[in-house]
């Protein structure tokens, strides 16, 4: 096994592999979320779990990255989240599983874009990023 304290090139390579996998997963999640955003489907807990399941089951993602790397993006089983049709609300938490963070970010960007388009044509209003 590699000793990461003595092998700086191994650490750098591992970091690069992780960054590549994270960008790949973010791209996949954003494409999945976009299908729902275009149809104006609000981000619910059930939808968030469905996006997570689809993204992590993506065969292209699994074929481009090894099992160890894939495991880094799995949500730990001791982090349960609701599986309801209520709108997603993380409160003030910033510690999110990767897929959840990417999906919420995609919805927030879409909401900001919609708000900007709306503000150009009407009075400004508050938009919630994840539905409701």
N, CA, C and O of each residue as an XYZ file, in Angstrom:
528
protein
N       0.837     -1.172      0.000
C       0.000      0.000      0.000
C       0.883      1.237      0.000
O       1.980      1.223      0.559
N       0.416      2.288     -0.615
C       1.207      3.517     -0.714
C       1.212      4.273      0.599
O       0.179      4.383      1.259
N       2.348      4.786      0.978
C       2.477      5.643      2.147
C       2.350      7.082      1.659
O       3.280      7.629      1.065
N       1.193      7.692      1.914
C       0.922      9.019      1.365
C       1.773     10.103      2.015
O       1.852     11.216      1.494
N       2.410      9.801      3.141
C       3.248     10.813      3.777
C       4.609     10.921      3.103
O       5.283     11.943      3.232
N       5.021      9.878      2.383
C       6.343      9.916      1.753
C       6.269      9.988      0.236
O       7.300     10.147     -0.418
N       5.118      9.880     -0.320
C       4.970      9.881     -1.771
C       4.134     11.076     -2.230
O       2.932     10.931     -2.454
N       4.747     12.251     -2.374
C       3.969     13.433     -2.788
C       3.358     13.282     -4.174
O       2.296     13.844     -4.439
N       4.003     12.540     -5.059
C       3.432     12.372     -6.394
C       2.183     11.505     -6.334
O       1.245     11.716     -7.102
N       2.162     10.524     -5.420
C       0.963      9.704     -5.262
C      -0.200     10.523     -4.717
O      -1.343     10.360     -5.144
N       0.104     11.406     -3.769
C      -0.936     12.282     -3.221
C      -1.483     13.200     -4.307
O      -2.694     13.392     -4.418
N      -0.599     13.755     -5.090
C      -1.024     14.644     -6.168
C      -1.864     13.913     -7.197
O      -2.867     14.438     -7.681
N      -1.450     12.702     -7.526
C      -2.207     11.898     -8.480
C      -3.580     11.536     -7.916
O      -4.583     11.592     -8.627
N      -3.620     11.166     -6.643
C      -4.894     10.831     -6.004
C      -5.822     12.043     -5.985
O      -7.019     11.914     -6.239
N      -5.276     13.212     -5.686
C      -6.087     14.431     -5.673
C      -6.613     14.748     -7.067
O      -7.767     15.147     -7.224
N      -5.781     14.575     -8.058
C      -6.201     14.817     -9.436
C      -7.292     13.835     -9.858
O      -8.259     14.225    -10.512
N      -7.142     12.585     -9.492
C      -8.164     11.575     -9.814
C      -9.487     11.917     -9.139
O     -10.553     11.784     -9.739
N      -9.409     12.361     -7.880
C     -10.621     12.730     -7.153
C     -11.296     13.938     -7.816
O     -12.512     13.938     -8.010
N     -10.524     14.950     -8.158
C     -11.082     16.141     -8.801
C     -11.734     15.791    -10.133
O     -12.794     16.317    -10.472
N     -11.099     14.907    -10.878
C     -11.653     14.484    -12.166
C     -12.975     13.757    -11.965
O     -13.944     14.005    -12.682
N     -13.008     12.862    -10.993
C     -14.236     12.122    -10.710
C     -15.335     13.061    -10.216
O     -16.496     12.914    -10.598
N     -14.976     14.018     -9.375
C     -15.970     14.968     -8.860
C     -16.556     15.811     -9.989
O     -17.767     16.027    -10.038
N     -15.707     16.286    -10.893
C     -16.208     17.068    -12.045
C     -17.114     16.207    -12.921
O     -18.149     16.671    -13.400
N     -16.724     14.970    -13.125
C     -17.513     14.031    -13.919
C     -18.889     13.832    -13.278
O     -19.914     13.904    -13.956
N     -18.898     13.581    -11.970
C     -20.158     13.358    -11.263
C     -21.017     14.620    -11.269
O     -22.235     14.538    -11.425
N     -20.399     15.776    -11.102
C     -21.158     17.021    -11.129
C     -21.832     17.213    -12.491
O     -22.995     17.612    -12.557
N     -21.120     16.934    -13.554
C     -21.673     17.039    -14.901
C     -22.885     16.104    -15.053
O     -23.913     16.497    -15.604
N     -22.754     14.884    -14.568
C     -23.846     13.905    -14.655
C     -25.056     14.392    -13.855
O     -26.182     14.364    -14.351
N     -24.821     14.837    -12.619
C     -25.919     15.294    -11.760
C     -26.602     16.504    -12.372
O     -27.830     16.585    -12.373
N     -25.830     17.442    -12.890
C     -26.430     18.639    -13.499
C     -27.296     18.275    -14.711
O     -28.348     18.879    -14.922
N     -26.864     17.303    -15.498
C     -27.675     16.874    -16.643
C     -28.963     16.203    -16.199
O     -30.016     16.416    -16.799
N     -28.885     15.400    -15.161
C     -30.095     14.760    -14.635
C     -31.028     15.826    -14.072
O     -32.218     15.836    -14.386
N     -30.499     16.719    -13.246
C     -31.321     17.777    -12.644
C     -31.944     18.664    -13.712
O     -33.083     19.107    -13.562
N     -31.214     18.926    -14.781
C     -31.723     19.794    -15.852
C     -33.014     19.249    -16.457
O     -33.892     20.019    -16.848
N     -33.131     17.935    -16.533
C     -34.372     17.345    -17.073
C     -35.569     17.748    -16.225
O     -36.653     17.987    -16.757
N     -35.384     17.826    -14.919
C     -36.470     18.193    -14.017
C     -36.660     19.706    -13.957
O     -37.788     20.189    -13.862
N     -35.576     20.441    -14.013
C     -35.638     21.900    -13.967
C     -36.409     22.430    -15.171
O     -37.241     23.326    -15.033
N     -36.137     21.884    -16.337
C     -36.820     22.321    -17.562
C     -38.327     22.104    -17.451
O     -39.116     22.898    -17.965
N     -38.718     21.026    -16.778
C     -40.146     20.732    -16.599
C     -40.712     21.431    -15.363
O     -41.877     21.238    -15.017
N     -39.885     22.244    -14.698
C     -40.265     22.999    -13.503
C     -40.742     22.099    -12.367
O     -41.684     22.436    -11.650
N     -40.083     20.950    -12.209
C     -40.375     20.033    -11.107
C     -39.591     20.517     -9.892
O     -38.368     20.640     -9.957
N     -40.279     20.792     -8.784
C     -39.558     21.270     -7.601
C     -38.661     20.169     -7.024
O     -38.940     18.979     -7.169
N     -37.602     20.590     -6.380
C     -36.661     19.643     -5.781
C     -37.205     19.164     -4.439
O     -37.174     19.891     -3.446
N     -37.701     17.938     -4.428
C     -38.204     17.315     -3.206
C     -37.182     16.299     -2.728
O     -36.248     15.945     -3.448
N     -37.376     15.836     -1.499
C     -36.465     14.815     -0.967
C     -36.493     13.563     -1.836
O     -35.447     12.981     -2.124
N     -37.687     13.148     -2.255
C     -37.806     11.939     -3.079
C     -37.065     12.114     -4.403
O     -36.374     11.199     -4.853
N     -37.205     13.285     -5.028
C     -36.512     13.553     -6.285
C     -35.001     13.599     -6.059
O     -34.238     13.094     -6.882
N     -34.570     14.192     -4.967
C     -33.142     14.261     -4.666
C     -32.540     12.861     -4.527
O     -31.439     12.599     -5.012
N     -33.271     11.968     -3.860
C     -32.801     10.585     -3.740
C     -32.772      9.895     -5.108
O     -31.869      9.106     -5.387
N     -33.754     10.191     -5.954
C     -33.791      9.599     -7.297
C     -32.626     10.101     -8.144
O     -32.012      9.326     -8.878
N     -32.321     11.385     -8.046
C     -31.179     11.941     -8.783
C     -29.896     11.284     -8.303
O     -29.040     10.921     -9.108
N     -29.764     11.133     -7.001
C     -28.572     10.496     -6.435
C     -28.425      9.057     -6.948
O     -27.345      8.650     -7.377
N     -29.501      8.309     -6.900
C     -29.453      6.912     -7.346
C     -29.086      6.816     -8.822
O     -28.260      5.985     -9.202
N     -29.688      7.655     -9.653
C     -29.400      7.628    -11.088
C     -27.957      8.025    -11.378
O     -27.289      7.399    -12.202
N     -27.482      9.056    -10.706
C     -26.116      9.531    -10.956
C     -25.084      8.486    -10.552
O     -24.136      8.227    -11.293
N     -25.265      7.890     -9.383
C     -24.284      6.913     -8.910
C     -24.361      5.590     -9.663
O     -23.419      4.798     -9.632
N     -25.484      5.351    -10.340
C     -25.635      4.132    -11.134
C     -25.223      4.337    -12.587
O     -25.279      3.401    -13.385
N     -24.814      5.545    -12.934
C     -24.425      5.858    -14.304
C     -23.280      4.953    -14.744
O     -22.212      4.952    -14.131
N     -23.502      4.191    -15.792
C     -22.503      3.222    -16.248
C     -21.239      3.894    -16.764
O     -20.142      3.362    -16.593
N     -21.378      5.042    -17.386
C     -20.200      5.761    -17.863
C     -19.324      6.207    -16.706
O     -18.100      6.083    -16.759
N     -19.954      6.728    -15.662
C     -19.216      7.158    -14.478
C     -18.496      5.969    -13.845
O     -17.324      6.059    -13.480
N     -19.216      4.854    -13.721
C     -18.622      3.657    -13.114
C     -17.483      3.093    -13.948
O     -16.536      2.524    -13.405
N     -17.568      3.246    -15.254
C     -16.514      2.689    -16.106
C     -15.270      3.579    -16.156
O     -14.174      3.100    -16.445
N     -15.442      4.862    -15.878
C     -14.302      5.787    -15.941
C     -13.510      5.867    -14.640
O     -12.389      6.375    -14.632
N     -14.078      5.371    -13.540
C     -13.438      5.517    -12.238
C     -13.462      4.181    -11.506
O     -14.406      3.403    -11.648
N     -12.412      3.918    -10.720
C     -12.338      2.634    -10.022
C     -13.290      2.600     -8.825
O     -13.834      3.623     -8.408
N     -13.474      1.396     -8.289
C     -14.437      1.175     -7.202
C     -14.109      2.004     -5.965
O     -15.019      2.501     -5.302
N     -12.850      2.158     -5.648
C     -12.460      2.952     -4.488
C     -12.906      4.405     -4.661
O     -13.426      5.020     -3.729
N     -12.697      4.939     -5.849
C     -13.097      6.317     -6.119
C     -14.620      6.447     -6.073
O     -15.138      7.423     -5.530
N     -15.329      5.491     -6.627
C     -16.792      5.530     -6.610
C     -17.304      5.520     -5.182
O     -18.281      6.199     -4.867
N     -16.655      4.756     -4.320
C     -17.071      4.668     -2.930
C     -16.965      5.993     -2.191
O     -17.699      6.226     -1.230
N     -16.070      6.853     -2.623
C     -15.917      8.150     -1.970
C     -17.139      9.047     -2.163
O     -17.354      9.985     -1.395
N     -17.927      8.760     -3.178
C     -19.095      9.589     -3.472
C     -20.397      8.980     -2.961
O     -21.459      9.588     -3.096
N     -20.327      7.800     -2.383
C     -21.510      7.170     -1.800
C     -21.866      7.891     -0.509
O     -20.984      8.217      0.286
N     -23.142      8.140     -0.298
C     -23.588      8.768      0.945
C     -23.490      7.744      2.064
O     -24.015      6.639      1.931
N     -22.828      8.088      3.162
C     -22.722      7.143      4.281
C     -24.106      6.735      4.785
O     -25.015      7.563      4.845
N     -24.264      5.482      5.142
C     -25.569      4.982      5.579
C     -26.019      5.617      6.888
O     -27.208      5.599      7.205
N     -25.090      6.175      7.647
C     -25.484      6.824      8.898
C     -25.891      8.287      8.700
O     -26.048      9.023      9.675
N     -26.060      8.707      7.455
C     -26.570     10.038      7.134
C     -27.941      9.914      6.476
O     -28.069     10.089      5.265
N     -28.953      9.615      7.265
C     -30.285      9.454      6.664
C     -30.913     10.812      6.348
O     -30.749     11.778      7.093
N     -31.613     10.860      5.262
C     -32.361     12.049      4.879
C     -33.789     11.608      4.597
O     -34.018     10.454      4.235
N     -34.753     12.511      4.758
C     -36.154     12.122      4.499
C     -36.342     11.641      3.071
O     -35.602     12.032      2.168
N     -37.326     10.802      2.879
C     -37.694     10.361      1.522
C     -39.161     10.677      1.312
O     -39.988      9.786      1.119
N     -39.466     11.975      1.354
C     -40.842     12.439      1.236
C     -40.960     13.360      0.025
O     -39.984     13.648     -0.667
N     -42.185     13.807     -0.202
C     -42.434     14.737     -1.304
C     -42.402     16.186     -0.834
O     -42.887     17.076     -1.532
N     -41.835     16.426      0.339
C     -41.675     17.791      0.837
C     -40.491     18.440      0.134
O     -39.565     17.759     -0.306
N     -40.534     19.757      0.035
C     -39.433     20.499     -0.582
C     -38.164     20.309      0.252
O     -38.216     20.242      1.481
N     -37.046     20.226     -0.426
C     -35.757     20.041      0.230
C     -35.406     21.295      1.014
O     -35.522     22.412      0.510
N     -34.976     21.094      2.250
C     -34.533     22.207      3.072
C     -33.404     21.713      3.964
O     -33.619     20.884      4.848
N     -32.214     22.218      3.731
C     -31.060     21.830      4.529
C     -30.792     22.833      5.642
O     -29.829     22.683      6.393
N     -31.629     23.846      5.754
C     -31.408     24.865      6.771
C     -30.090     25.570      6.524
O     -29.817     26.020      5.411
N     -29.278     25.665      7.554
C     -27.992     26.350      7.454
C     -26.847     25.377      7.185
O     -25.689     25.790      7.131
N     -27.151     24.103      7.019
C     -26.109     23.091      6.836
C     -25.383     23.286      5.509
O     -26.004     23.541      4.476
N     -24.077     23.164      5.555
C     -23.277     23.222      4.336
C     -22.566     21.898      4.091
O     -21.845     21.753      3.104
N     -22.765     20.935      4.981
C     -22.141     19.620      4.842
C     -23.129     18.689      4.159
O     -23.973     18.071      4.809
N     -23.013     18.599      2.848
C     -23.937     17.779      2.069
C     -23.172     16.700      1.334
O     -22.015     16.899      0.963
N     -23.811     15.549      1.118
C     -23.198     14.566      0.226
C     -23.005     15.194     -1.157
O     -23.759     16.083     -1.552
N     -22.013     14.735     -1.871
C     -21.639     15.356     -3.148
C     -22.807     15.472     -4.122
O     -23.045     16.547     -4.673
N     -23.529     14.394     -4.337
C     -24.628     14.437     -5.308
C     -25.686     15.438     -4.862
O     -26.203     16.195     -5.683
N     -26.014     15.451     -3.577
C     -26.999     16.402     -3.070
C     -26.520     17.833     -3.322
O     -27.291     18.676     -3.780
N     -25.261     18.101     -3.025
C     -24.714     19.449     -3.208
C     -24.765     19.861     -4.674
O     -25.116     21.001     -4.978
N     -24.423     18.957     -5.586
C     -24.450     19.281     -7.014
C     -25.874     19.548     -7.492
O     -26.098     20.468     -8.278
N     -26.841     18.751     -7.026
C     -28.233     18.931     -7.443
C     -28.795     20.241     -6.895
O     -29.453     20.985     -7.622
N     -28.540     20.525     -5.627
C     -29.015     21.775     -5.032
C     -28.393     22.970     -5.757
O     -29.073     23.963     -6.015
N     -27.119     22.875     -6.078
C     -26.443     23.944     -6.804
C     -27.079     24.166     -8.176
O     -27.270     25.307     -8.596
N     -27.403     23.087     -8.866
C     -28.039     23.208    -10.190
C     -29.388     23.903    -10.063
O     -29.718     24.773    -10.870
N     -30.173     23.523     -9.048
C     -31.475     24.158     -8.837
C     -31.310     25.625     -8.447
O     -32.074     26.474     -8.904
N     -30.321     25.929     -7.608
C     -30.096     27.319     -7.207
C     -29.687     28.172     -8.402
O     -30.162     29.299     -8.544
N     -28.817     27.656     -9.261
C     -28.406     28.410    -10.448
C     -29.595     28.640    -11.380
O     -29.746     29.720    -11.952
N     -30.429     27.624    -11.526
C     -31.615     27.773    -12.374
C     -32.557     28.819    -11.786
O     -33.133     29.619    -12.524
N     -32.716     28.817    -10.473
C     -33.586     29.801     -9.814
C     -33.032     31.207     -9.971
O     -33.790     32.151    -10.192
N     -31.711     31.356     -9.860
C     -31.095     32.666    -10.040
C     -31.283     33.159    -11.468
O     -31.572     34.334    -11.696
N     -31.118     32.254    -12.425
C     -31.328     32.624    -13.825
C     -32.765     33.031    -14.079
O     -33.021     33.997    -14.798
N     -33.702     32.306    -13.498
C     -35.115     32.643    -13.653
C     -35.425     33.977    -12.993
O     -36.187     34.784    -13.526
N     -34.830     34.199    -11.835
C     -35.057     35.464    -11.130
C     -34.511     36.636    -11.934
O     -35.137     37.694    -11.993
N     -33.355     36.456    -12.549
C     -32.780     37.531    -13.365
C     -33.652     37.827    -14.579
O     -33.870     38.986    -14.929
N     -34.147     36.770    -15.217
C     -35.021     36.966    -16.375
C     -36.324     37.653    -15.948
O     -36.831     38.524    -16.654
N     -36.855     37.259    -14.799
C     -38.090     37.841    -14.295
C     -37.888     39.294    -13.912
O     -38.746     40.135    -14.184
N     -36.752     39.599    -13.278
C     -36.499     40.977    -12.844
C     -36.337     41.926    -14.027
O     -36.563     43.129    -13.896
N     -35.955     41.402    -15.153
C     -35.827     42.241    -16.338
C     -37.195     42.606    -16.909
O     -37.339     43.609    -17.608
N     -38.205     41.773    -16.600
C     -39.529     41.979    -17.190
C     -40.591     42.387    -16.179
O     -41.664     42.839    -16.577
N     -40.326     42.241    -14.882
C     -41.337     42.551    -13.870
C     -40.649     42.958    -12.575
O     -39.423     43.027    -12.486
N     -41.476     43.220    -11.585
C     -40.948     43.582    -10.272
C     -40.229     42.376     -9.664
O     -40.662     41.241     -9.864
N     -39.143     42.602     -8.926
C     -38.407     41.479     -8.331
C     -39.247     40.738     -7.301
O     -40.083     41.327     -6.615
N     -39.008     39.432     -7.206
C     -39.674     38.608     -6.204
C     -38.690     37.564     -5.698
O     -37.699     37.259     -6.361
N     -38.967     37.029     -4.538
C     -38.085     36.049     -3.936
C     -38.368     34.660     -4.522
O     -39.523     34.249     -4.637
N     -37.303     33.948     -4.888
C     -37.434     32.621     -5.476
C     -36.717     31.617     -4.571
O     -35.558     31.821     -4.209
N     -37.407     30.535     -4.208
C     -36.777     29.473     -3.429
C     -36.158     28.493     -4.388
O     -36.816     28.032     -5.321
N     -34.915     28.172     -4.175
C     -34.151     27.357     -5.115
C     -34.678     25.947     -5.233
O     -34.602     25.365     -6.315
N     -35.202     25.376     -4.182
C     -35.564     23.964     -4.257
C     -37.046     23.742     -4.179
O     -37.502     22.762     -3.589
N     -37.799     24.634     -4.763
C     -39.229     24.411     -4.918
C     -40.058     25.180     -3.895
O     -39.536     25.943     -3.083
N     -41.336     24.958     -3.963
C     -42.257     25.529     -2.986
C     -42.686     26.918     -3.221
O     -43.463     27.466     -2.438
